[in-house]
Amino acid sequence: MARRLTFLMPVILLAACSSIPRRAQHDLIGLPKSALLACAGVPDRQALIEGGEVLEYRQDQQVQGPLTIKTPVNFELDIGGHGTCHMVVTLRSGLVAQIHYTGPSATLLGRYAACTPLVRSCEAEINKS
């Protein structure tokens, strides 16, 4: 039993990291703009739209897969994708109404793993309450 648990722990932790952005799409709905700015920071771009505003957060630093093998003969094997993420937040009446992710964010850690840094502190703040 302990051996199975030892094997499953890394898998569970990896799954948890990639699920944070998906949870944030639900957990952050209704969050006031001031609270979003406090936990996610100042957006990279913003635009006013009819009835609200759109904020874009960019995570353009490549997030790599967890396994890279290098040899002394200039051979490198990287298993897993490289990902970036743009989080697009729609606000209505000063509250988060929608969150969408764009960009090639798939890695071995999951479909939206590259988006995790954008929402990790907001999710942590929500889960404290």
Backbone bond lengths (Angstrom), bond angles and torsions (degrees), N, CA, C in turn:
res aa  C-N    CA-C-N  psi(-1)  N-CA   C-N-CA  omega(-1)  CA-C   N-CA-C  phi
1 M - - - 1.453 - - 1.534 110.66 -
2 A 1.331 116.63 -45.17 1.465 120.64 -179.85 1.520 110.51 -63.48
3 R 1.324 117.28 -34.16 1.455 121.52 179.68 1.529 110.34 -66.38
4 R 1.322 117.13 -42.03 1.473 120.86 177.49 1.521 111.03 -63.68
5 L 1.315 116.13 -41.77 1.458 120.68 179.70 1.524 110.76 -63.62
6 T 1.323 116.66 -40.14 1.466 121.06 177.85 1.516 110.54 -61.70
7 F 1.322 118.10 -38.76 1.462 122.50 178.85 1.526 111.48 -72.00
8 L 1.313 117.36 -39.28 1.465 121.12 -174.96 1.524 114.02 -78.08
9 M 1.318 119.08 -25.03 1.467 120.78 -177.05 1.524 113.30 -56.65
10 P 1.352 119.93 -49.34 1.469 118.48 178.43 1.518 112.60 -60.66
11 V 1.322 117.19 -37.54 1.461 120.89 179.07 1.520 110.48 -64.13
12 I 1.308 117.17 -43.00 1.462 121.72 179.50 1.525 110.48 -65.06
13 L 1.336 117.27 -42.44 1.464 120.48 179.60 1.523 111.51 -65.12
14 L 1.335 117.53 -40.11 1.463 120.29 177.58 1.520 110.89 -64.25
15 A 1.306 116.63 -41.73 1.466 120.23 178.64 1.523 110.65 -64.13
16 A 1.311 117.45 -36.99 1.471 120.79 179.31 1.515 110.95 -64.47
17 C 1.333 117.54 -39.73 1.468 120.49 -179.65 1.522 111.44 -63.73
18 S 1.319 117.03 -40.76 1.460 118.94 -177.19 1.523 112.22 -79.42
19 S 1.330 118.21 -15.30 1.461 119.71 -179.56 1.532 112.62 -87.46
20 I 1.328 117.94 -13.31 1.461 120.88 -179.14 1.531 111.53 -58.06
21 P 1.344 120.28 -48.62 1.466 119.27 178.91 1.527 113.45 -62.43
22 R 1.325 117.85 -36.51 1.469 120.25 178.41 1.527 110.69 -66.43
23 R 1.319 116.84 -41.60 1.469 120.10 178.09 1.517 110.58 -64.11
24 A 1.334 115.98 -39.03 1.464 120.23 -178.89 1.523 111.66 -61.60
25 Q 1.332 117.43 -30.62 1.465 120.30 178.54 1.528 111.24 -61.73
26 H 1.307 117.12 -22.32 1.471 120.93 178.32 1.530 111.43 -105.48
27 D 1.326 115.80 -44.22 1.468 120.41 -174.35 1.524 113.68 -65.75
28 L 1.333 117.27 -31.26 1.463 119.84 -174.50 1.529 113.40 -89.94
29 I 1.314 117.34 -4.63 1.473 120.19 177.51 1.530 108.48 -63.27
30 G 1.316 115.68 129.77 1.455 121.18 -178.99 1.525 113.54 92.06
31 L 1.329 117.49 -5.39 1.460 121.22 178.93 1.529 109.43 -68.86
32 P 1.326 118.65 132.32 1.467 120.29 178.15 1.535 111.08 -65.18
33 K 1.317 116.24 151.49 1.465 121.47 -179.72 1.527 110.82 -56.15
34 S 1.316 118.10 -41.09 1.461 120.74 -178.95 1.530 111.28 -61.23
35 A 1.324 117.32 -39.54 1.465 120.92 178.67 1.531 110.61 -69.46
36 L 1.339 117.09 -38.18 1.465 121.05 176.65 1.525 110.32 -62.17
37 L 1.323 116.85 -45.78 1.462 120.51 178.99 1.527 111.16 -63.63
38 A 1.322 116.95 -34.60 1.463 120.96 -179.82 1.531 111.58 -67.94
39 C 1.326 117.61 -37.44 1.467 118.95 -176.18 1.529 113.23 -96.43
40 A 1.331 118.76 -31.63 1.473 121.09 -177.25 1.523 112.19 -100.61
41 G 1.315 116.83 -17.15 1.457 120.10 -179.32 1.518 111.82 92.18
42 V 1.327 114.75 -174.54 1.463 121.36 -179.60 1.525 108.53 -78.01
43 P 1.328 118.14 132.82 1.476 119.87 -178.65 1.526 111.72 -68.51
44 D 1.320 115.14 157.38 1.462 121.07 177.44 1.525 111.39 -74.72
45 R 1.325 116.61 -31.90 1.469 122.09 177.89 1.518 108.74 -144.92
46 Q 1.304 115.30 152.75 1.459 119.34 173.23 1.521 109.07 -149.86
47 A 1.319 114.42 150.36 1.455 120.26 -179.26 1.519 109.01 -143.93
48 L 1.310 115.57 142.15 1.459 120.70 174.86 1.522 108.05 -85.64
49 I 1.310 115.48 136.37 1.461 121.52 175.61 1.522 107.42 -127.14
50 E 1.308 116.19 167.55 1.463 119.34 179.11 1.529 109.30 -61.97
51 G 1.307 116.09 119.87 1.464 120.97 177.90 1.519 114.79 84.47
52 G 1.316 118.39 8.28 1.459 118.02 179.67 1.514 112.97 173.08
53 E 1.329 114.13 -151.06 1.461 119.19 179.15 1.523 109.40 -153.26
54 V 1.324 115.21 159.05 1.457 121.98 -179.98 1.527 108.06 -120.99
55 L 1.332 115.77 130.46 1.455 122.02 177.27 1.527 108.09 -114.23
56 E 1.331 116.40 137.33 1.462 120.03 177.29 1.520 109.21 -120.05
57 Y 1.323 114.64 126.35 1.463 122.57 174.74 1.523 107.20 -109.20
58 R 1.331 116.78 133.53 1.458 121.26 -176.67 1.527 110.01 -115.59
59 Q 1.305 115.09 131.51 1.460 123.01 172.39 1.531 104.17 -119.03
60 D 1.334 116.29 86.65 1.460 121.31 -173.77 1.525 114.02 -94.06
61 Q 1.312 116.97 -5.79 1.459 118.92 176.36 1.526 107.49 -76.21
62 Q 1.324 116.62 128.00 1.465 121.09 -176.95 1.528 111.26 -60.90
63 V 1.326 115.11 131.91 1.457 122.01 174.22 1.522 105.50 -100.65
64 Q 1.320 117.31 123.77 1.457 120.58 -174.92 1.514 111.60 -97.56
65 G 1.319 114.70 158.89 1.448 121.61 173.31 1.520 110.06 -65.92
66 P 1.340 118.29 163.54 1.450 121.31 -172.63 1.525 115.44 -79.72
67 L 1.338 119.80 -3.38 1.453 119.77 -175.27 1.519 111.07 -129.10
68 T 1.313 116.01 113.80 1.455 122.31 175.44 1.520 107.53 -127.52
69 I 1.337 116.24 128.45 1.454 121.90 179.80 1.525 107.86 -115.48
70 K 1.329 116.34 124.01 1.463 121.54 177.71 1.519 108.66 -120.80
71 T 1.329 115.89 142.45 1.459 120.53 177.77 1.522 108.75 -121.84
72 P 1.316 117.73 163.50 1.457 119.79 -178.65 1.534 113.98 -68.94
73 V 1.316 119.02 -8.93 1.463 122.18 -175.39 1.532 111.16 -100.40
74 N 1.312 117.59 34.36 1.469 123.56 179.89 1.523 113.46 56.37
75 F 1.313 116.20 37.35 1.455 121.54 175.33 1.515 107.28 -112.48
76 E 1.321 115.90 129.73 1.459 120.72 179.81 1.519 108.60 -134.00
77 L 1.315 116.55 130.97 1.458 122.28 178.65 1.521 107.69 -123.57
78 D 1.315 115.53 119.46 1.455 121.37 179.32 1.511 107.48 -113.72
79 I 1.322 116.50 114.54 1.462 120.87 -179.77 1.518 107.19 -98.99
80 G 1.295 115.91 116.87 1.458 121.03 -177.39 1.506 109.65 124.50
81 G 1.291 117.35 159.49 1.443 121.09 -178.01 1.510 112.56 -86.22
82 H 1.292 113.40 167.74 1.465 120.47 170.81 1.519 104.50 -107.48
83 G 1.282 117.43 138.51 1.449 117.89 -177.12 1.507 113.42 -138.78
84 T 1.303 114.15 151.15 1.458 122.56 169.88 1.519 105.65 -128.21
85 C 1.314 116.96 168.63 1.457 118.66 -178.21 1.519 110.45 -150.63
86 H 1.307 114.60 141.45 1.456 121.87 170.90 1.523 105.88 -120.83
87 M 1.318 115.84 126.18 1.461 120.97 178.13 1.527 107.32 -102.36
88 V 1.316 115.79 124.63 1.454 121.68 179.79 1.528 107.76 -110.71
89 V 1.325 115.43 116.96 1.463 122.18 -176.63 1.522 108.69 -110.73
90 T 1.324 116.47 124.88 1.462 121.32 175.97 1.523 108.37 -100.15
91 L 1.334 115.86 127.71 1.461 122.25 178.33 1.523 109.60 -109.22
92 R 1.297 116.98 136.99 1.462 123.64 173.30 1.519 107.14 -128.01
93 S 1.310 117.06 127.61 1.472 122.52 -178.31 1.523 111.68 54.20
94 G 1.334 117.63 34.61 1.456 121.87 177.45 1.512 115.45 78.61
95 L 1.340 117.70 7.77 1.464 121.95 -179.79 1.525 110.14 -120.18
96 V 1.329 117.33 147.57 1.459 121.50 177.39 1.526 108.99 -64.07
97 A 1.336 115.84 124.25 1.461 121.13 179.66 1.528 111.81 -107.26
98 Q 1.342 117.07 -35.21 1.464 121.55 -178.71 1.518 109.38 -150.14
99 I 1.336 114.74 150.98 1.462 121.56 172.10 1.514 107.67 -133.61
100 H 1.333 115.60 128.66 1.464 121.76 176.85 1.515 108.45 -129.42
101 Y 1.329 116.05 152.27 1.454 121.82 178.36 1.527 109.02 -118.29
102 T 1.329 115.99 140.10 1.463 120.58 176.42 1.523 107.96 -132.15
103 G 1.309 115.18 165.50 1.455 120.94 178.86 1.510 111.55 104.97
104 P 1.313 116.10 163.71 1.475 120.23 179.10 1.521 110.05 -77.90
105 S 1.322 116.84 81.32 1.466 120.36 -171.00 1.522 114.07 -97.53
106 A 1.332 119.69 0.29 1.465 120.99 -176.76 1.527 111.28 -75.33
107 T 1.316 115.74 131.16 1.459 123.17 174.35 1.526 106.91 -137.42
108 L 1.317 116.39 -179.68 1.466 119.31 175.10 1.521 111.47 -62.36
109 L 1.320 116.39 -22.54 1.464 120.34 179.85 1.519 112.28 -77.78
110 G 1.326 118.47 -9.24 1.455 121.41 177.64 1.514 112.67 135.85
111 R 1.323 114.65 171.04 1.469 121.93 -174.66 1.532 112.75 -60.34
112 Y 1.317 117.54 -42.38 1.465 121.13 -176.65 1.529 112.67 -112.41
113 A 1.314 117.47 23.58 1.465 120.45 -175.82 1.523 112.71 -59.21
114 A 1.319 117.82 -34.53 1.467 120.43 -179.99 1.527 111.61 -68.55
115 C 1.332 117.39 -16.03 1.461 121.82 -179.86 1.533 112.40 -86.51
116 T 1.306 117.22 -13.27 1.460 121.28 -176.22 1.527 113.70 -54.23
117 P 1.357 119.26 -44.36 1.472 117.63 -179.68 1.526 114.10 -60.67
118 L 1.325 118.04 -24.39 1.463 121.18 -178.30 1.525 112.66 -73.00
119 V 1.326 117.01 -28.73 1.469 119.83 -173.07 1.525 114.74 -121.71
120 R 1.332 117.08 -2.39 1.467 119.96 -175.02 1.527 112.22 -56.06
121 S 1.342 118.25 -47.49 1.465 118.19 -176.81 1.519 112.30 -72.08
122 C 1.324 117.99 -29.90 1.470 119.25 175.71 1.514 110.61 -67.44
123 E 1.334 116.98 -42.91 1.463 120.50 177.97 1.520 110.59 -62.79
124 A 1.323 116.79 -41.00 1.471 120.17 179.68 1.528 110.18 -63.55
125 E 1.331 116.88 -40.37 1.465 121.81 -180.00 1.533 110.47 -65.47
126 I 1.321 116.39 -42.93 1.478 121.09 179.65 1.523 109.89 -63.59
127 N 1.340 117.38 -42.33 1.451 121.34 -176.54 1.524 113.50 -73.79
128 K 1.346 117.70 -16.74 1.473 120.42 175.86 1.523 111.19 -70.19
129 S 1.331 115.93 -32.60 1.466 118.81 -175.63 1.499 112.62 -79.98
